[in-house]
Amino acid sequence: MNKTYRSIFVSDVHLGTKDCQADKLNNFLKHNTCDTLYLVGDIIDAWKIQQNKWRWKQSHTNVVRRVLGHAKRGTKVIFIAGNHDEFLRPMIPYGFSFGLIEIHNQTEHIGADGKHYLVVHGDLFDGITRLAPWIAFLGDKAYDFVLALNNKFNWIRRRMGFGYFSLSRYLKYKVKKAVDFVFKFEENLANYCKKRGFDGVICGHIHHAEIKEINGVTYMNDGDWVESCTALVEHWDGRWEIIAWTREKDNVDTDNIGSSYKRLKRRAGASGTDVSGSSLMRTKSTNNDLLVKV
């Protein structure tokens, strides 16, 4: 079933890397359309070109074609440059664009709720990226190693009958907690928006989807398409929602969420939340819903 939203935000796709889950993103964009599509940075991974680790697949080309197809049919597509595709930034002052696709360092989104949101990738507010780029480079290399380890780890778990567990996401989140303590990425963004008069911020960069309030500012991160495969969507009535997409192909029955679904259902049951439907799971929170489509 296709759905149309007022706006969709995706980031950190990392096209050109072997871990990019382009098939899922292509399927998501096939079944979800919008008036405005925001590509919030790190869509193309130019760092891998510099490292001679460019891995471009047909599925990556399919994503580009899908986005261009949306633009051709009238969707407004806005590309926000990130640190992995920062090669675009020097061209932005000259009005450079990919055909119908606008390119910016940051932009403003006026929501259906009338609020003003800053849309920015977020790397300029990351103390590590801004103050010590060489640490960010080492972190990227370490992330590649952890992703490779994650694949082997989950192969062993499957052989033992256990469900999928993102070791890389777990380790990264633990490191993120330590990094946030020093560099305060989220607080930096929120404080910047507050000073500039924005009601909220929409970003990516740290690969952790979330909707929350920080010092009176709405902070929304749309996640990534390497591990979590999440997008931020805006409904026509002004509601915001994070969608996690699990389907790669339409002709394959993927109604096999197994232990992940059981754990979610147990948690939902304990909290009084209703979880139902074979193709749609929804857990409600104060600020957003989480959808997992299979």
PAMIKOL-192330 format. One record per residue (C-alpha): x negated, y, z negated; residue in one letter. Coordinates in steps of 0.5 Angstrom, whole numbers, plus 500, padded with zeros to 3 digits. Layout:
N
XYZa...
end
This chain:
294
500500500m497507502n497513497k496520499t494525494y493532494r485531493s480526492i473527489f467521490v460522489s454518488d455513494v448513496h448511503l442508506g441503500t442496499k446497493d451502496c458498496q460501502a465496504d469498498k469505499l471504506n477500504n479505499f479511504l483507509k488506503h488513500n488519504t489527501c489534503d482535501t476530500l470532496y464529497l460531491v453529492g448524493d452521499i446520503i440517499d434521503a429519497w429512500k427515507i421518503q420511499q420507506n426503503k431506508w437500508r442502513w448497514k454497519q458498513s455505512h456507519t463505517n464510512v461515516v466514521r472513516r470520513v470523520l476520522g480523516h477530518a479529525k486528523r487534519g484532512t479538509k472535508v467539503i460536502f457538496i449537496a446533491g439531489n438525493h441529499d438536497e435536504f441539506l440545501r436549505p441549511m447551507i445559507p446559515y453556515g450549517f456544518s457537520f463538525g469539521l465538515i463544510e457543506i456547500h451547494n458548489q465550491t471552487e477548487h484551485i488545482g496544483a496546475d493553477g487552474k480554477h475548477y467548479l465543484v458541483v454535484h451536477g443535478d441543477l444542470f440535468d434537464g430531467i432533474t431540473r425541468l421534470a422532477p417526477w421523471i427523475a423520481f420514476l427514473g430512480d425507481k427504474a434504476y432500482d429495478f435494473v440493479l435487482a435484475l443485474n444481480n440475477k443476471f450476473n448470478w446466471i453468468r457466474r453459473r455458466m462460467g462467465f465474468g461480471y457484466f454490468s447490465l445496469s451500467r450498459y442500459l443506463k449508458y445507452k439511455v444517457k446517450k439519448a438523454v444527453d442528446f436532448v438535455f446536454k448535461f455535459e455541455e450545459n456544465l461546460a458552457n456555464y463554467c466557460k461563462k463564469r471563467g472556470f477552467d474546468g468542472v468536477i461533478c458527479g450525478h450521472i454515475h459515469h466517470a470520465e475526464i475530457k475536454e468540452i469546448n475548451g473546458v476540462t470536464y471531470m466526473n468522479d463516477g459512483d460507489w454503487v456500480e463502478s466504485c470510482t474516485a477522481l484524484v489529484e496528484h501533487w504534480d497536478g495530474r488527474w486520475e480516475i481510480i476504480a477500487w475493487t477491494r473490500e477487505k485487506d485480509n482477502v486475496d482478490t487477485d482474481n480479476i479473470g476475464s475483465s483483466y484478460k479483455r483489458l490486456k487484449r485491448r491494451a496489447g492491440a493498442s500498444g499499451t503496457d498492462v502489468s502487475g498483479s495488484s495494479l493495472m494502468r491504461t493510459k489515455s490523453t487526459n487521465n490514467d485508469l487504475l484498478v486496485k485489487v
end
